[in-house]
Amino acid sequence: MTADHHHHLQVPGGSGRSLTLSFILTLAFAAVETAGGVWAHSLSLLGDAGHMISDATSLGLAALAAWVGKRPPSARHSYGLGRAEVVAAIGNSLFMVAVVAAIAAAALLRLKEPTAVKGGAVIGVALAGLAINLAVAWVLSRGERSLNIRAALVHVLGDLLGSVAALIAGVVIYYTGWMPIDPLLSLLICALILYSALRLLREALHVIMEGVPPYLELPEVGQAMAAMAGVNSIHDLHIWTLASGQVMLSAHVVLADLRRWDAVLVSLRGLLHERYAIDHVTLQPEQDATVVHVAPMKEDAK
């Protein structure tokens, strides 16, 4: 019995340019927003800057994944270095949880001891942040619609909400002078950051634990494979994610007739690619032990 290995380990590289540009724009404005938040004494701006730093890191990791995915596997790393992004994602998530804790503590202290905030400055910086986020969303929407790009767009939408919250805080302070709105909305931004960070951490840990991708159902894939002509059953089926865009599958395929293996293999590969977008497949054919093949009897020579 021989196993079949079908290798496709590249992460789509066409998205790398748009991800890199988005990373530069987001990180540059996060620095500007941090400076503006310190100058204006605005926690909502600092919270939004923290959110943008988190998303800039995520964009950087996605760009890194697109670059690393182009590197071929080596004798030392036979699957390549795709999981470097997963390890970095875990570190990024834990770092952002620490940032949330620091901003939330400062916000609670600010509620007890209000500090004057420059509402006009907050409005200006928040408007600029809104424009930058819209520009980043436009850049990403014009790039390749890979899993990395779609994930990055979700983060940018969170940034947009953060900029809107900071803008609301600035408007309220400028026109009413009600200072508690700033720490209150900074707590709202903290909740957005925490949600993104914990979601990223959960996804990264799911990959590390070699879980089935959330958009796939293991029983459904197994039943579809077992329904193929020539296949009696499927067992030892495993599906896991190596890194972004790299879904792996291995299984034992029980056949009534091993002589049909080549045709069955082609059919199974086509099914997994077209219906489930799984291209890295390792399949082991097995003869069904319950099926007995009787050789035809030879006629006696006359």
C-alpha positions as YAML, in Angstrom:
chain: A
units: angstrom
residues:
- id: 1
  name: MET
  ca: [0.00, 0.00, 0.00]
- id: 2
  name: THR
  ca: [1.34, 3.44, -0.83]
- id: 3
  name: ALA
  ca: [0.33, 6.85, 0.39]
- id: 4
  name: ASP
  ca: [-0.24, 9.80, -1.92]
- id: 5
  name: HIS
  ca: [1.14, 13.23, -1.01]
- id: 6
  name: HIS
  ca: [-0.16, 16.27, -2.89]
- id: 7
  name: HIS
  ca: [1.85, 19.36, -1.89]
- id: 8
  name: HIS
  ca: [0.57, 22.93, -2.21]
- id: 9
  name: LEU
  ca: [2.12, 24.99, 0.57]
- id: 10
  name: GLN
  ca: [2.06, 28.53, -0.80]
- id: 11
  name: VAL
  ca: [0.16, 31.37, 0.82]
- id: 12
  name: PRO
  ca: [-1.20, 33.68, -1.87]
- id: 13
  name: GLY
  ca: [1.54, 36.26, -2.43]
- id: 14
  name: GLY
  ca: [-0.41, 38.80, -4.47]
- id: 15
  name: SER
  ca: [-1.90, 40.23, -1.29]
- id: 16
  name: GLY
  ca: [1.51, 41.09, 0.16]
- id: 17
  name: ARG
  ca: [1.78, 44.54, -1.43]
- id: 18
  name: SER
  ca: [-1.63, 45.80, -0.26]
- id: 19
  name: LEU
  ca: [-1.04, 44.36, 3.21]
- id: 20
  name: THR
  ca: [2.36, 46.05, 3.48]
- id: 21
  name: LEU
  ca: [0.97, 49.44, 2.38]
- id: 22
  name: SER
  ca: [-1.93, 49.11, 4.82]
- id: 23
  name: PHE
  ca: [0.49, 48.18, 7.61]
- id: 24
  name: ILE
  ca: [2.63, 51.29, 6.96]
- id: 25
  name: LEU
  ca: [-0.38, 53.64, 6.83]
- id: 26
  name: THR
  ca: [-1.95, 52.19, 9.99]
- id: 27
  name: LEU
  ca: [1.25, 52.13, 12.05]
- id: 28
  name: ALA
  ca: [2.26, 55.66, 10.97]
- id: 29
  name: PHE
  ca: [-1.08, 57.12, 11.98]
- id: 30
  name: ALA
  ca: [-1.11, 55.16, 15.23]
- id: 31
  name: ALA
  ca: [2.08, 57.06, 16.16]
- id: 32
  name: VAL
  ca: [0.42, 60.38, 15.21]
- id: 33
  name: GLU
  ca: [-2.70, 59.49, 17.20]
- id: 34
  name: THR
  ca: [-0.63, 58.52, 20.24]
- id: 35
  name: ALA
  ca: [1.12, 61.90, 20.16]
- id: 36
  name: GLY
  ca: [-2.23, 63.67, 19.69]
- id: 37
  name: GLY
  ca: [-3.78, 61.75, 22.58]
- id: 38
  name: VAL
  ca: [-0.94, 62.69, 24.93]
- id: 39
  name: TRP
  ca: [-1.08, 66.37, 23.87]
- id: 40
  name: ALA
  ca: [-4.88, 66.60, 24.12]
- id: 41
  name: HIS
  ca: [-5.03, 64.50, 27.34]
- id: 42
  name: SER
  ca: [-7.55, 62.23, 25.57]
- id: 43
  name: LEU
  ca: [-7.86, 58.60, 26.64]
- id: 44
  name: SER
  ca: [-10.24, 57.90, 23.77]
- id: 45
  name: LEU
  ca: [-7.53, 58.89, 21.28]
- id: 46
  name: LEU
  ca: [-4.96, 56.81, 23.14]
- id: 47
  name: GLY
  ca: [-7.37, 53.88, 23.18]
- id: 48
  name: ASP
  ca: [-7.98, 54.20, 19.46]
- id: 49
  name: ALA
  ca: [-4.22, 54.44, 18.91]
- id: 50
  name: GLY
  ca: [-3.82, 51.20, 20.85]
- id: 51
  name: HIS
  ca: [-6.47, 49.60, 18.65]
- id: 52
  name: MET
  ca: [-4.66, 50.78, 15.52]
- id: 53
  name: ILE
  ca: [-1.33, 49.43, 16.84]
- id: 54
  name: SER
  ca: [-3.04, 46.07, 17.40]
- id: 55
  name: ASP
  ca: [-4.41, 46.07, 13.87]
- id: 56
  name: ALA
  ca: [-1.11, 47.29, 12.40]
- id: 57
  name: THR
  ca: [0.54, 44.31, 14.06]
- id: 58
  name: SER
  ca: [-2.10, 42.01, 12.59]
- id: 59
  name: LEU
  ca: [-1.57, 43.54, 9.14]
- id: 60
  name: GLY
  ca: [2.18, 43.10, 9.56]
- id: 61
  name: LEU
  ca: [1.71, 39.45, 10.50]
- id: 62
  name: ALA
  ca: [-0.51, 38.92, 7.46]
- id: 63
  name: ALA
  ca: [2.11, 40.55, 5.21]
- id: 64
  name: LEU
  ca: [4.78, 38.38, 6.84]
- id: 65
  name: ALA
  ca: [2.67, 35.29, 6.17]
- id: 66
  name: ALA
  ca: [2.36, 36.25, 2.51]
- id: 67
  name: TRP
  ca: [6.16, 36.62, 2.31]
- id: 68
  name: VAL
  ca: [7.03, 33.52, 4.34]
- id: 69
  name: GLY
  ca: [4.56, 31.49, 2.29]
- id: 70
  name: LYS
  ca: [6.73, 32.04, -0.79]
- id: 71
  name: ARG
  ca: [9.72, 30.37, 0.84]
- id: 72
  name: PRO
  ca: [10.00, 26.69, -0.03]
- id: 73
  name: PRO
  ca: [10.12, 23.97, 2.64]
- id: 74
  name: SER
  ca: [13.60, 22.94, 3.73]
- id: 75
  name: ALA
  ca: [15.19, 19.81, 5.13]
- id: 76
  name: ARG
  ca: [14.97, 21.43, 8.58]
- id: 77
  name: HIS
  ca: [11.38, 22.69, 8.19]
- id: 78
  name: SER
  ca: [9.63, 20.33, 5.81]
- id: 79
  name: TYR
  ca: [6.36, 22.30, 6.03]
- id: 80
  name: GLY
  ca: [8.05, 25.70, 5.72]
- id: 81
  name: LEU
  ca: [7.74, 28.52, 8.28]
- id: 82
  name: GLY
  ca: [4.04, 29.29, 7.96]
- id: 83
  name: ARG
  ca: [3.36, 28.87, 11.67]
- id: 84
  name: ALA
  ca: [5.64, 31.77, 12.56]
- id: 85
  name: GLU
  ca: [2.58, 34.01, 12.09]
- id: 86
  name: VAL
  ca: [0.60, 31.89, 14.57]
- id: 87
  name: VAL
  ca: [3.27, 32.22, 17.26]
- id: 88
  name: ALA
  ca: [3.48, 35.98, 16.62]
- id: 89
  name: ALA
  ca: [-0.32, 36.25, 16.75]
- id: 90
  name: ILE
  ca: [-0.34, 34.73, 20.24]
- id: 91
  name: GLY
  ca: [2.28, 37.23, 21.40]
- id: 92
  name: ASN
  ca: [0.35, 40.09, 19.82]
- id: 93
  name: SER
  ca: [-2.90, 39.03, 21.52]
- id: 94
  name: LEU
  ca: [-1.30, 38.85, 24.97]
- id: 95
  name: PHE
  ca: [0.38, 42.23, 24.45]
- id: 96
  name: MET
  ca: [-2.91, 43.86, 23.52]
- id: 97
  name: VAL
  ca: [-4.64, 42.39, 26.59]
- id: 98
  name: ALA
  ca: [-1.97, 44.15, 28.65]
- id: 99
  name: VAL
  ca: [-2.62, 47.41, 26.73]
- id: 100
  name: VAL
  ca: [-6.35, 47.10, 27.41]
- id: 101
  name: ALA
  ca: [-5.71, 46.63, 31.12]
- id: 102
  name: ALA
  ca: [-3.52, 49.74, 31.25]
- id: 103
  name: ILE
  ca: [-6.01, 51.94, 29.33]
- id: 104
  name: ALA
  ca: [-8.98, 50.65, 31.35]
- id: 105
  name: ALA
  ca: [-7.18, 51.38, 34.64]
- id: 106
  name: ALA
  ca: [-6.39, 54.91, 33.46]
- id: 107
  name: ALA
  ca: [-10.01, 55.40, 32.34]
- id: 108
  name: LEU
  ca: [-11.39, 54.37, 35.72]
- id: 109
  name: LEU
  ca: [-8.97, 56.73, 37.44]
- id: 110
  name: ARG
  ca: [-9.99, 59.53, 35.04]
- id: 111
  name: LEU
  ca: [-13.66, 58.97, 35.94]
- id: 112
  name: LYS
  ca: [-12.79, 59.60, 39.60]
- id: 113
  name: GLU
  ca: [-10.51, 62.56, 38.85]
- id: 114
  name: PRO
  ca: [-11.60, 64.24, 35.58]
- id: 115
  name: THR
  ca: [-8.91, 65.90, 33.48]
- id: 116
  name: ALA
  ca: [-9.45, 68.69, 30.98]
- id: 117
  name: VAL
  ca: [-9.42, 67.40, 27.38]
- id: 118
  name: LYS
  ca: [-8.87, 69.54, 24.28]
- id: 119
  name: GLY
  ca: [-12.03, 68.72, 22.36]
- id: 120
  name: GLY
  ca: [-11.01, 70.51, 19.17]
- id: 121
  name: ALA
  ca: [-7.74, 68.58, 18.93]
- id: 122
  name: VAL
  ca: [-9.57, 65.30, 19.52]
- id: 123
  name: ILE
  ca: [-12.00, 66.08, 16.69]
- id: 124
  name: GLY
  ca: [-9.18, 66.87, 14.25]
- id: 125
  name: VAL
  ca: [-7.14, 63.76, 15.03]
- id: 126
  name: ALA
  ca: [-10.21, 61.51, 15.04]
- id: 127
  name: LEU
  ca: [-11.29, 62.83, 11.63]
- id: 128
  name: ALA
  ca: [-7.82, 62.16, 10.26]
- id: 129
  name: GLY
  ca: [-7.96, 58.63, 11.73]
- id: 130
  name: LEU
  ca: [-11.32, 58.03, 10.10]
- id: 131
  name: ALA
  ca: [-9.87, 59.10, 6.74]
- id: 132
  name: ILE
  ca: [-6.82, 56.83, 7.16]
- id: 133
  name: ASN
  ca: [-9.03, 53.84, 8.03]
- id: 134
  name: LEU
  ca: [-11.20, 54.45, 4.99]
- id: 135
  name: ALA
  ca: [-8.07, 54.63, 2.83]
- id: 136
  name: VAL
  ca: [-6.75, 51.36, 4.27]
- id: 137
  name: ALA
  ca: [-10.10, 49.66, 3.69]
- id: 138
  name: TRP
  ca: [-10.04, 50.89, 0.07]
- id: 139
  name: VAL
  ca: [-6.49, 49.54, -0.44]
- id: 140
  name: LEU
  ca: [-7.38, 46.15, 1.01]
- id: 141
  name: SER
  ca: [-10.62, 45.86, -0.95]
- id: 142
  name: ARG
  ca: [-8.67, 46.27, -4.20]
- id: 143
  name: GLY
  ca: [-6.22, 43.50, -3.31]
- id: 144
  name: GLU
  ca: [-6.53, 39.74, -3.62]
- id: 145
  name: ARG
  ca: [-9.49, 38.44, -1.61]
- id: 146
  name: SER
  ca: [-7.50, 35.90, 0.40]
- id: 147
  name: LEU
  ca: [-8.21, 34.79, 3.96]
- id: 148
  name: ASN
  ca: [-5.50, 37.21, 5.15]
- id: 149
  name: ILE
  ca: [-7.17, 40.13, 3.36]
- id: 150
  name: ARG
  ca: [-10.64, 39.33, 4.68]
- id: 151
  name: ALA
  ca: [-9.31, 39.05, 8.24]
- id: 152
  name: ALA
  ca: [-7.47, 42.37, 7.85]
- id: 153
  name: LEU
  ca: [-10.68, 44.08, 6.64]
- id: 154
  name: VAL
  ca: [-12.47, 42.95, 9.80]
- id: 155
  name: HIS
  ca: [-9.74, 44.62, 11.90]
- id: 156
  name: VAL
  ca: [-10.00, 47.84, 9.87]
- id: 157
  name: LEU
  ca: [-13.75, 47.97, 10.47]
- id: 158
  name: GLY
  ca: [-12.99, 47.80, 14.20]
- id: 159
  name: ASP
  ca: [-10.60, 50.74, 13.74]
- id: 160
  name: LEU
  ca: [-13.34, 52.70, 12.01]
- id: 161
  name: LEU
  ca: [-15.60, 52.22, 15.04]
- id: 162
  name: GLY
  ca: [-12.79, 53.35, 17.32]
- id: 163
  name: SER
  ca: [-12.25, 56.53, 15.31]
- id: 164
  name: VAL
  ca: [-15.98, 57.25, 15.37]
- id: 165
  name: ALA
  ca: [-16.02, 56.81, 19.17]
- id: 166
  name: ALA
  ca: [-13.09, 59.21, 19.58]
- id: 167
  name: LEU
  ca: [-14.79, 61.70, 17.25]
- id: 168
  name: ILE
  ca: [-17.99, 61.55, 19.32]
- id: 169
  name: ALA
  ca: [-15.97, 62.17, 22.50]
- id: 170
  name: GLY
  ca: [-14.31, 65.21, 20.93]
- id: 171
  name: VAL
  ca: [-17.61, 66.68, 19.73]
- id: 172
  name: VAL
  ca: [-19.30, 66.20, 23.10]
- id: 173
  name: ILE
  ca: [-16.39, 67.78, 24.98]
- id: 174
  name: TYR
  ca: [-16.05, 70.67, 22.53]
- id: 175
  name: TYR
  ca: [-19.72, 71.65, 22.63]
- id: 176
  name: THR
  ca: [-20.76, 70.65, 26.19]
- id: 177
  name: GLY
  ca: [-17.55, 70.41, 28.19]
- id: 178
  name: TRP
  ca: [-18.70, 67.07, 29.69]
- id: 179
  name: MET
  ca: [-15.33, 65.39, 30.36]
- id: 180
  name: PRO
  ca: [-16.52, 61.92, 31.53]
- id: 181
  name: ILE
  ca: [-17.43, 61.07, 27.91]
- id: 182
  name: ASP
  ca: [-13.71, 60.65, 27.14]
- id: 183
  name: PRO
  ca: [-12.93, 57.85, 29.66]
- id: 184
  name: LEU
  ca: [-16.34, 56.26, 29.03]
- id: 185
  name: LEU
  ca: [-15.74, 55.96, 25.30]
- id: 186
  name: SER
  ca: [-12.15, 54.85, 25.92]
- id: 187
  name: LEU
  ca: [-13.63, 51.92, 27.87]
- id: 188
  name: LEU
  ca: [-15.81, 51.16, 24.84]
- id: 189
  name: ILE
  ca: [-12.70, 51.14, 22.64]
- id: 190
  name: CYS
  ca: [-10.99, 48.86, 25.18]
- id: 191
  name: ALA
  ca: [-13.88, 46.44, 24.76]
- id: 192
  name: LEU
  ca: [-13.32, 46.47, 20.98]
- id: 193
  name: ILE
  ca: [-9.60, 45.82, 21.42]
- id: 194
  name: LEU
  ca: [-10.23, 43.04, 23.93]
- id: 195
  name: TYR
  ca: [-12.74, 41.36, 21.64]
- id: 196
  name: SER
  ca: [-10.30, 41.44, 18.71]
- id: 197
  name: ALA
  ca: [-7.38, 40.26, 20.84]
- id: 198
  name: LEU
  ca: [-9.24, 37.35, 22.42]
- id: 199
  name: ARG
  ca: [-10.68, 36.30, 19.06]
- id: 200
  name: LEU
  ca: [-7.20, 36.33, 17.52]
- id: 201
  name: LEU
  ca: [-5.82, 34.39, 20.49]
- id: 202
  name: ARG
  ca: [-8.58, 31.77, 20.21]
- id: 203
  name: GLU
  ca: [-7.97, 31.31, 16.48]
- id: 204
  name: ALA
  ca: [-4.19, 31.03, 16.97]
- id: 205
  name: LEU
  ca: [-4.56, 28.46, 19.75]
- id: 206
  name: HIS
  ca: [-7.02, 26.50, 17.60]
- id: 207
  name: VAL
  ca: [-4.35, 26.28, 14.89]
- id: 208
  name: ILE
  ca: [-1.65, 25.30, 17.39]
- id: 209
  name: MET
  ca: [-3.93, 22.54, 18.71]
- id: 210
  name: GLU
  ca: [-4.46, 21.36, 15.10]
- id: 211
  name: GLY
  ca: [-8.22, 21.86, 15.26]
- id: 212
  name: VAL
  ca: [-10.50, 21.44, 12.27]
- id: 213
  name: PRO
  ca: [-10.96, 24.81, 10.48]
- id: 214
  name: PRO
  ca: [-14.19, 26.39, 11.79]
- id: 215
  name: TYR
  ca: [-15.77, 26.59, 8.33]
- id: 216
  name: LEU
  ca: [-15.41, 22.83, 7.76]
- id: 217
  name: GLU
  ca: [-17.36, 19.93, 9.29]
- id: 218
  name: LEU
  ca: [-15.30, 16.76, 9.66]
- id: 219
  name: PRO
  ca: [-18.28, 14.32, 9.37]
- id: 220
  name: GLU
  ca: [-19.57, 16.10, 6.26]
- id: 221
  name: VAL
  ca: [-16.19, 15.88, 4.50]
- id: 222
  name: GLY
  ca: [-15.88, 12.20, 5.43]
- id: 223
  name: GLN
  ca: [-19.37, 11.39, 4.16]
- id: 224
  name: ALA
  ca: [-18.72, 13.19, 0.87]
- id: 225
  name: MET
  ca: [-15.49, 11.23, 0.38]
- id: 226
  name: ALA
  ca: [-17.16, 7.91, 1.26]
- id: 227
  name: ALA
  ca: [-19.93, 8.61, -1.28]
- id: 228
  name: MET
  ca: [-17.47, 8.64, -4.18]
- id: 229
  name: ALA
  ca: [-17.74, 5.73, -6.63]
- id: 230
  name: GLY
  ca: [-15.37, 2.94, -5.74]
- id: 231
  name: VAL
  ca: [-14.99, 3.99, -2.07]
- id: 232
  name: ASN
  ca: [-16.42, 1.67, 0.57]
- id: 233
  name: SER
  ca: [-15.56, 3.75, 3.63]
- id: 234
  name: ILE
  ca: [-13.23, 6.38, 5.11]
- id: 235
  name: HIS
  ca: [-11.47, 6.16, 8.47]
- id: 236
  name: ASP
  ca: [-8.68, 7.94, 10.39]
- id: 237
  name: LEU
  ca: [-9.79, 11.20, 8.78]
- id: 238
  name: HIS
  ca: [-7.93, 14.29, 10.03]
- id: 239
  name: ILE
  ca: [-8.24, 17.92, 8.90]
- id: 240
  name: TRP
  ca: [-6.14, 20.72, 10.36]
- id: 241
  name: THR
  ca: [-4.65, 24.10, 9.52]
- id: 242
  name: LEU
  ca: [-0.91, 24.43, 9.16]
- id: 243
  name: ALA
  ca: [-1.04, 28.24, 8.74]
- id: 244
  name: SER
  ca: [-3.20, 30.82, 6.96]
- id: 245
  name: GLY
  ca: [-4.62, 29.31, 3.79]
- id: 246
  name: GLN
  ca: [-2.87, 25.96, 4.32]
- id: 247
  name: VAL
  ca: [-5.47, 23.32, 5.17]
- id: 248
  name: MET
  ca: [-4.21, 19.74, 5.41]
- id: 249
  name: LEU
  ca: [-6.12, 16.44, 5.17]
- id: 250
  name: SER
  ca: [-5.13, 12.84, 5.72]
- id: 251
  name: ALA
  ca: [-7.31, 9.73, 5.63]
- id: 252
  name: HIS
  ca: [-7.41, 5.99, 4.98]
- id: 253
  name: VAL
  ca: [-9.59, 5.06, 2.00]
- id: 254
  name: VAL
  ca: [-11.11, 1.59, 1.98]
- id: 255
  name: LEU
  ca: [-11.73, 0.23, -1.54]
- id: 256
  name: ALA
  ca: [-13.55, -2.79, -2.83]
- id: 257
  name: ASP
  ca: [-10.99, -3.11, -5.59]
- id: 258
  name: LEU
  ca: [-7.49, -1.66, -5.24]
- id: 259
  name: ARG
  ca: [-7.07, -1.76, -9.00]
- id: 260
  name: ARG
  ca: [-9.39, 1.29, -9.20]
- id: 261
  name: TRP
  ca: [-7.19, 3.37, -6.88]
- id: 262
  name: ASP
  ca: [-5.78, 5.69, -9.54]
- id: 263
  name: ALA
  ca: [-9.23, 6.73, -10.75]
- id: 264
  name: VAL
  ca: [-10.59, 7.05, -7.19]
- id: 265
  name: LEU
  ca: [-7.62, 9.20, -6.20]
- id: 266
  name: VAL
  ca: [-8.26, 11.65, -9.03]
- id: 267
  name: SER
  ca: [-11.94, 11.87, -8.06]
- id: 268
  name: LEU
  ca: [-11.19, 12.45, -4.38]
- id: 269
  name: ARG
  ca: [-8.64, 15.16, -5.15]
- id: 270
  name: GLY
  ca: [-11.15, 16.93, -7.38]
- id: 271
  name: LEU
  ca: [-13.88, 16.72, -4.73]
- id: 272
  name: LEU
  ca: [-11.66, 18.11, -1.95]
- id: 273
  name: HIS
  ca: [-10.34, 20.94, -4.12]
- id: 274
  name: GLU
  ca: [-13.63, 22.07, -5.65]
- id: 275
  name: ARG
  ca: [-15.97, 21.69, -2.69]
- id: 276
  name: TYR
  ca: [-13.68, 22.34, 0.31]
- id: 277
  name: ALA
  ca: [-10.60, 24.15, -1.14]
- id: 278
  name: ILE
  ca: [-8.30, 21.50, 0.35]
- id: 279
  name: ASP
  ca: [-5.26, 20.88, -1.82]
- id: 280
  name: HIS
  ca: [-2.69, 19.30, 0.49]
- id: 281
  name: VAL
  ca: [-3.97, 15.74, 0.75]
- id: 282
  name: THR
  ca: [-2.42, 12.51, 2.03]
- id: 283
  name: LEU
  ca: [-4.53, 9.42, 1.31]
- id: 284
  name: GLN
  ca: [-3.77, 5.79, 2.15]
- id: 285
  name: PRO
  ca: [-5.65, 3.16, 0.10]
- id: 286
  name: GLU
  ca: [-6.73, -0.10, 1.76]
- id: 287
  name: GLN
  ca: [-8.39, -3.25, 0.48]
- id: 288
  name: ASP
  ca: [-11.78, -4.01, 2.03]
- id: 289
  name: ALA
  ca: [-11.13, -7.21, 3.98]
- id: 290
  name: THR
  ca: [-14.77, -8.30, 3.63]
- id: 291
  name: VAL
  ca: [-14.55, -8.37, -0.17]
- id: 292
  name: VAL
  ca: [-13.14, -11.60, -1.59]
- id: 293
  name: HIS
  ca: [-12.01, -11.61, -5.20]
- id: 294
  name: VAL
  ca: [-12.25, -15.04, -6.83]
- id: 295
  name: ALA
  ca: [-9.99, -15.53, -9.82]
- id: 296
  name: PRO
  ca: [-11.78, -16.90, -12.91]
- id: 297
  name: MET
  ca: [-11.28, -20.63, -13.42]
- id: 298
  name: LYS
  ca: [-9.28, -21.67, -16.46]
- id: 299
  name: GLU
  ca: [-10.84, -24.13, -18.86]
- id: 300
  name: ASP
  ca: [-9.09, -27.51, -19.20]
- id: 301
  name: ALA
  ca: [-7.07, -27.72, -22.33]
- id: 302
  name: LYS
  ca: [-8.57, -30.13, -24.81]
...
